[in-house]
Amino acid sequence: MAATGGGQPPEFLLTHPAHGSRIEALQDAMEEADATYRATTPADCAG
C-alpha cells in the first residue's frame, strides 16, 4: 500500500506498531527508564 502512495495500512494490519505509535511508546518508556537510571546507585566494580 505504501508503494502506491496510500501511506501505511491501518495499524491493526501491521506486524509492528505504526511509526507514530512506536515513537510515542519509546518516548514514554524512556521517561521511566531515565528516572530509574537516575535513582539507581552505580555499581562498585573496583573489586
FENFENWO-V344296 format. One record per residue. N is the residue number from 1. RES is the residue in one letter. PSI is psi in radians with two decimals (none if undefined). NEAR is the number of other ideal C-beta (glycine too) atoms within 8 Angstrom. Layout:
n->N res->RES psi->PSI near->NEAR
n->N res->RES psi->PSI near->NEAR
//
This chain:
n->1 res->M psi->-0.70 near->7
n->2 res->A psi->-0.60 near->8
n->3 res->A psi->-0.44 near->4
n->4 res->T psi->0.06 near->5
n->5 res->G psi->0.11 near->5
n->6 res->G psi->0.08 near->5
n->7 res->G psi->-2.82 near->5
n->8 res->Q psi->2.64 near->9
n->9 res->P psi->2.95 near->6
n->10 res->P psi->2.55 near->6
n->11 res->E psi->-0.61 near->8
n->12 res->F psi->-0.26 near->4
n->13 res->L psi->-0.15 near->5
n->14 res->L psi->2.71 near->10
n->15 res->T psi->-0.23 near->2
n->16 res->H psi->2.76 near->4
n->17 res->P psi->2.67 near->8
n->18 res->A psi->2.74 near->8
n->19 res->H psi->-0.86 near->7
n->20 res->G psi->-0.75 near->6
n->21 res->S psi->-0.71 near->9
n->22 res->R psi->-0.77 near->10
n->23 res->I psi->-0.77 near->8
n->24 res->E psi->-0.75 near->8
n->25 res->A psi->-0.71 near->9
n->26 res->L psi->-0.71 near->8
n->27 res->Q psi->-0.72 near->8
n->28 res->D psi->-0.74 near->8
n->29 res->A psi->-0.62 near->8
n->30 res->M psi->-0.62 near->8
n->31 res->E psi->-0.80 near->8
n->32 res->E psi->-0.74 near->8
n->33 res->A psi->-0.72 near->8
n->34 res->D psi->-0.74 near->8
n->35 res->A psi->-0.73 near->8
n->36 res->T psi->-0.76 near->8
n->37 res->Y psi->-0.79 near->7
n->38 res->R psi->-0.45 near->6
n->39 res->A psi->-0.12 near->5
n->40 res->T psi->2.41 near->6
n->41 res->T psi->2.30 near->3
n->42 res->P psi->2.58 near->4
n->43 res->A psi->2.56 near->4
n->44 res->D psi->1.74 near->4
n->45 res->C psi->0.21 near->4
n->46 res->A psi->-0.42 near->3
n->47 res->G psi->none near->2
//
